[in-house]
């Protein structure tokens, strides 16, 4: 759904970096490795959080609660 505010493993705040990461990778077509280094996401747990995240918010928002 939405990116967690903190990394699940180490507790580093990462939620504020999601929009920057998404813009630079999808819009500007930069390499993920360079973006991770620029955003100071050095730990593998934080990187895996971003690599494995699937943004489903728009899909779920279409359905109304009964």
SULMOLIN-V765933 format. One record per helix or strand. SS is the DSSP state (h for helix, s for strand). FROM is the first residue (numbers start at 1). LEN is the number of residues. If there is no record, write none. Layout:
# SULMOLIN-V765933
SS:FROM:LEN
SS:FROM:LEN
This chain:
# SULMOLIN-V765933
s:6:1
s:13:1
h:15:13
h:32:7
h:44:8
h:57:5
